[in-house]
Each structure stands twice: as C-alpha cells, then as structure tokens.
Amino acid sequence: MTGCLIAFEGADASGKSTQARRLGRRLGVDVTFQHGATDVGAAIRTIVLDPTNHVLDDRTEALLIIADKAQHVAEVVAPALEAGHTIISDRFTASTLAYQGYGRGLDLDLLRATMDFATRGIEPDLTVLLDVDLAVARRRLGDQIDRIEGAGDAFHERVRQGYLELAAADPSRWLVVDAGGTVDEVATWIDEAVDEWFGGAR
C-alpha cells in the first residue's frame, strides 16, 4: 500500500461529511464513506439505521457494520491505496470502536480483532476528529433521526468520550478539531491542521 488514507470521525451532526467533501475538493482526491458506499453496504445501512428496527442485537449491529467495512475496503479503499492514491473516508474503524465499543459497551479488543480481519489491517494514516458538544449536535439533528441517532444522550456522550480517548492515545495520527464553529471556520481549522500534518508528521 503506497497511498494515504484520511478518515473523518465524529458524532452525528458534527459536520464530518461536509468537511470531508470540502477537504477532498481542496486536495483533489476521492471521498468515500462508511457505511453504505457499496451495494452490499447500502443494504446493511438500511437495516442498521431503520428506526423501526427494535430487535437488532448490539452484536448483530456491530457485525453488520464491520461486514460493510470489509466490502468497502475490498471495493473502494484497498484499490485506491494500492494505486498510490490519497483517499478520504467519512468514517472508518474508529467509529465502530466509539459507537459499538464505548457506546454499546462491546469488548474493544474483540472489535479491533474483527475489524483487522475485515479491513486487511488497513488503518487511516490520519484521522480528523470533529468534536462537538452534545447539545449542539442535538440542535443540528432536528426531529428526523435514525435508529442510532435516537439511541439517547447517555449513549452519545459515551461515544464522544470514546472518540476523545482514542485520539489522546495516538496523537501523532489524530487531529482533534472543534466543530462548534461555522462551516467555513471549521474548514479553515481543518485545512491548517492537515497542511501542518502533511508537512511535518509524515
């Protein structure tokens, strides 16, 4: 693998999808996403996010999401990296650790091992975490929420703290950006941080 993988992570309504696309345009690179970027992933996304699905077990949820990662890597991420390209992904492995690990309470080591198998050991070279206060995220979401967005404040606070713990454990590969500003403000902060990382850390 000779390419570079940048992942955007963060809570729902943190603005990561918008910022991933903006950075992709600025760098002139492809932007993809998890989960749902492949046909298999789209079917999984429908199951996982359906707000009427009240019987999905937490382990089933995790395995479905990890299966999406396997297909996403096989179809999109690995070919791009093997071709030497830089690619940006809206979510990657850290989201499963944050949501299904810290949020749902599943074993982090088991999740890591299963994801390592699914992704062929591929991890982001850089993860950009958009951190936003829970109250701000709630206001941005509005009333139309999916199954995971509706998991409750306690769940989402565990997710946020999980992200911050993951970032603190690997500061050379994570950038934490305050996502509470305007879209343009956050984009400027990301641009400056990413440019500094490309110029120094790599």
Secondary structure, 3 states (H helix, E strand, C coil): CCCEEEEEEECCCCCHHHHHHHHHHHHCCEEEECCCCCHHHHHHHHHHHCCCCCCCCHHHHHHHHHHHHHHHHHHHHHHHHHCCCEEEEECCHHHHHHHHHHHCCCCHHHHHHHHHHHHCCCCCCEEEEEECCHHHHHHHHCCCCCCCCCCCHHHHHHHHHHHHHHHHHCCCCEEEEECCCCHHHHHHHHHHHHHHHHHHCC
